[in-house]
């Protein structure tokens, strides 16, 4: 599990890769571990972020849906047993797709993860804790790492908070 804080923070209800807590979606205990770090109820599902070209290999999406860059669509996970950390109890997931042009840094991370593990997706949730501010500065990232024991990586620290 790793936190990522790069570029400008996203605005809205979803973590879209600039302020994200990312984890392996394949681990049976990963959902519980992330829920513990985030201090959330165990039943709350997490979303996958996946390379767009891999979407239909892993998810049955609603008819006509070929991308979901803002986690707008729910798809049925084709192999829920292999991805328990991102599959809801009903066998679905709220999917975010990524292309190289939409989000080069996140796509590159997914590409490296895919090469290393054979898995083209990661669990993606917001890098925050209920009642606390989003990680928005280097100091926030350091504090978050120290307090929650999960490293927050910032590869563009000069752009944080701008």
Secondary structure, 3 states (H helix, E strand, C coil): CEEEECCCCCCCCCCCCCEEEEECCCCCCHHHHHHHHHCCCCCCCCEEEEEHHHHHHHEECCCCCCCCCCCCEEEEECCHHHCCCCCCCCCEEEEEEECCCCCHHHHHHHHHHHHHHCCCEEEEEECCCCCCCCCCCHHHHHHHHHHHCCCEECCCHHHCCC
